[in-house]
């Protein structure tokens, strides 16, 4: 198996977290973990533009073989859900524009892959990642570790794609989402 780079993204319109890992054979190596902090911006469309640009920049810098992205979960606030879905869509569009295969994982699946508990807290996930990858310290905001968790989840689940959705380009996205198209 050739070396592989996985970019993990936790989409958000306040903070987008991301992590990058390298796979060598059956082992994982930490490359980077960071966040795009959008709190100082009030224009939602500007935030979406910045998410797109940062995702493209990450792709052009690290040349990932795959993107793992956390799927939005259903909350009570419809407006928050809509904004989160847009942020995720823009990050996915950036990946698709560079023809990087994308796999979407539910938050419970990511937590389960990292900690063995689908209801684990952000702190538990971060501590487990610190242990697995030998991270010296953890970031203040745990959105970055959530992005890293998506990448690690993808490594653990590459051979078992059930419970996730994968897209290799616009045509596969359209084919798998016929119900979302207007004719």
Secondary structure as GFF3:
##gff-version 3
##sequence-region A 1 183
A	DSSP	beta_strand	4	10	.	.	.	ID=ss1
A	DSSP	beta_strand	15	24	.	.	.	ID=ss2
A	DSSP	beta_strand	27	37	.	.	.	ID=ss3
A	DSSP	alpha_helix	44	62	.	.	.	ID=ss4
A	DSSP	beta_strand	66	70	.	.	.	ID=ss5
A	DSSP	alpha_helix	78	97	.	.	.	ID=ss6
A	DSSP	beta_strand	101	105	.	.	.	ID=ss7
A	DSSP	alpha_helix	107	115	.	.	.	ID=ss8
A	DSSP	alpha_helix	122	133	.	.	.	ID=ss9
A	DSSP	alpha_helix	143	157	.	.	.	ID=ss10
A	DSSP	beta_strand	164	167	.	.	.	ID=ss11
A	DSSP	alpha_helix	170	176	.	.	.	ID=ss12
A	DSSP	three_ten_helix	178	180	.	.	.	ID=ss13
###
